[in-house]
Amino acid sequence: MSTAMLVMIGLVVVTPWLVRFTGRAATRLRLPLRVSVRDAVRHRSRTSSAVAAVMAVTATVVAVGIGTQSEHMDRRNAYTSARPTGTLAIWGGTMTDGTWSRLRAETVRRLPGVPLASGYQAKDTEGRRYALRYTVRWNGIRTRRTVAIGDQALLRLLQGRHDPQAAAALASGKAVVFDAAAVRDGKLALRAGSTSGPARRLEVPAVPATPADEHQGGALLPRTLVEQAGFSTAERQLYAMYRPPADSTLGRDLAEVTRRVTVASEEGYRNVPDPGLWSWLVGALVLVVGGTLAATGLAAADMRPERSTMMAIGATPGTLRMVVAGQALYISGLGASVGLVAGMVTGVALSRPMTTHGAGDPATLAIPWPFVIAVVVGLPVLATVTALVTRTRLPLAPRLR
């Protein structure tokens, strides 16, 4: 951020030089615009202040836009799930086999014709539940995954298709892993944890596979592999590719069987870009247009003799408005262009602390081009149009003899 501030200060310092340098192009412009630019260069102190103000507003808004968009994209990239979007999951938790049988029967009755895939719990010889987990980095963030235990039906659901290679690996007693980085030397390192029993570390044979969704991770272990590790398995989960309607009472209906049931739907990434970003554009409109019109008002007052002379030789009101609008276009256009450079530098600097999650994690940089174009092009255009429709006709002053 210190670099961005130095860039801003440096641009403010060189603004008078920029005004003088860009004013050299006035000779190629039409008469009204040539008069506007030359007057702006002649009053560099007034013009530089107005250009610097527009630059500061533009740079701030562009920087906020880049930082906000980068943070949104980083969150979207960091989103991950263990199941495909549209999956309905029903977890049994701690319950007896009889309660689970009744819950399963009620689920089948409430979802007629919906294919269900089974998931299993792991228990030790004393009946204590264990969760099998592994850790992997996802978008630079250390993410802990709980693996699923199931058969070919659950594998097809997690992959969204039939994958012969993954199915053969599962059938041979290997784990199918959707985080390729977690598989090392054909092994997956797991930690078996329990709230009431000692933790264990396992290393199981594994193969990487492609999941149904790009943001999806996780792993599926066959029951035989878990049982070989000294655990027993019991069905306590049901999965289906099914989206309950908005008025669904499935959760309440299953809770009448047992309060220990959990019903969840995987809806995918739901966050949207902050709509407040465009409120910054509205604020910039007010500041830039207001500041530009104030500066052009002063310029119009200073140019009364020139404009009176132009009227005296037959200039139309439209030509006079072009002189005022030319000042607005020059001030807002130059300020917005310089502000774009400062805003880009500041936005890049701002995005790093907003999107990094630790040493070695690359920053996410995303530029909201529609927003940036609306700021850098829209603000000068609006300021110019507003100045163009302003009444500029002057009373014809008598000349002294």
Secondary structure as the mmCIF struct_conf table of DSSP 4:
data_model
#
loop_
_struct_conf.conf_type_id
_struct_conf.id
_struct_conf.beg_label_comp_id
_struct_conf.beg_label_asym_id
_struct_conf.beg_label_seq_id
_struct_conf.end_label_comp_id
_struct_conf.end_label_asym_id
_struct_conf.end_label_seq_id
HELX_RH_AL_P HELX_RH_AL_P1 SER A 2 VAL A 13
TURN_TY1_P TURN_TY1_P1 VAL A 14 VAL A 14
HELX_RH_AL_P HELX_RH_AL_P2 THR A 15 THR A 22
HELX_RH_3T_P HELX_RH_3T_P1 GLY A 23 ARG A 28
BEND BEND1 LEU A 29 LEU A 29
HELX_RH_AL_P HELX_RH_AL_P3 LEU A 31 ARG A 42
TURN_TY1_P TURN_TY1_P2 HIS A 43 HIS A 43
HELX_RH_AL_P HELX_RH_AL_P4 ARG A 44 ALA A 78
STRN STRN1 SER A 81 SER A 81
BEND BEND2 ALA A 82 ARG A 83
TURN_TY1_P TURN_TY1_P3 THR A 85 GLY A 86
STRN STRN2 THR A 87 TRP A 91
BEND BEND3 THR A 94 THR A 94
HELX_RH_AL_P HELX_RH_AL_P5 ASP A 97 ARG A 110
BEND BEND4 LEU A 111 LEU A 111
TURN_TY1_P TURN_TY1_P4 PRO A 112 GLY A 113
STRN STRN3 ALA A 117 LYS A 123
TURN_TY1_P TURN_TY1_P5 THR A 125 GLU A 126
STRN STRN4 ARG A 129 TRP A 138
TURN_TY1_P TURN_TY1_P6 ASN A 139 GLY A 140
STRN STRN5 ILE A 141 THR A 146
HELX_LH_PP_P HELX_LH_PP_P1 VAL A 147 VAL A 147
STRN STRN6 ALA A 148 ILE A 149
STRN STRN7 GLY A 150 GLY A 150
HELX_RH_AL_P HELX_RH_AL_P6 GLN A 152 GLN A 159
TURN_TY1_P TURN_TY1_P7 GLY A 160 GLY A 160
BEND BEND5 ARG A 161 ARG A 161
HELX_RH_AL_P HELX_RH_AL_P7 PRO A 164 ALA A 171
TURN_TY1_P TURN_TY1_P8 SER A 172 GLY A 173
STRN STRN8 ALA A 175 VAL A 177
BEND BEND6 PHE A 178 PHE A 178
HELX_RH_3T_P HELX_RH_3T_P2 ALA A 180 ALA A 182
STRN STRN9 VAL A 183 ARG A 184
TURN_TY1_P TURN_TY1_P9 ASP A 185 GLY A 186
STRN STRN10 LYS A 187 GLY A 193
BEND BEND7 THR A 195 GLY A 197
STRN STRN11 ARG A 200 PRO A 208
BEND BEND8 ALA A 212 ASP A 213
TURN_TY1_P TURN_TY1_P10 GLU A 214 HIS A 215
STRN STRN12 GLN A 216 GLN A 216
STRN STRN13 ALA A 219 LEU A 221
HELX_RH_AL_P HELX_RH_AL_P8 ARG A 223 GLN A 228
TURN_TY1_P TURN_TY1_P11 ALA A 229 GLY A 230
STRN STRN14 SER A 232 MET A 241
TURN_TY1_P TURN_TY1_P12 ALA A 246 ASP A 247
HELX_RH_AL_P HELX_RH_AL_P9 LEU A 250 ALA A 255
TURN_TY1_P TURN_TY1_P13 GLU A 256 VAL A 257
TURN_TY1_P TURN_TY1_P14 ARG A 259 ARG A 260
STRN STRN15 THR A 262 SER A 265
TURN_TY1_P TURN_TY1_P15 PRO A 275 GLY A 276
HELX_RH_AL_P HELX_RH_AL_P10 LEU A 277 ASP A 302
TURN_TY1_P TURN_TY1_P16 MET A 303 MET A 303
HELX_RH_AL_P HELX_RH_AL_P11 ARG A 304 ALA A 312
TURN_TY1_P TURN_TY1_P17 ILE A 313 GLY A 314
HELX_RH_AL_P HELX_RH_AL_P12 PRO A 317 THR A 355
BEND BEND9 GLY A 358 GLY A 358
TURN_TY1_P TURN_TY1_P18 ALA A 359 GLY A 360
HELX_LH_PP_P HELX_LH_PP_P2 ASP A 361 THR A 364
HELX_RH_AL_P HELX_RH_AL_P13 TRP A 369 ILE A 373
HELX_RH_PI_P HELX_RH_PI_P1 ALA A 374 GLY A 378
HELX_RH_AL_P HELX_RH_AL_P14 LEU A 379 LEU A 388
TURN_TY1_P TURN_TY1_P19 VAL A 389 VAL A 389
BEND BEND10 THR A 390 THR A 390
HELX_LH_PP_P HELX_LH_PP_P3 ALA A 397 LEU A 400
#
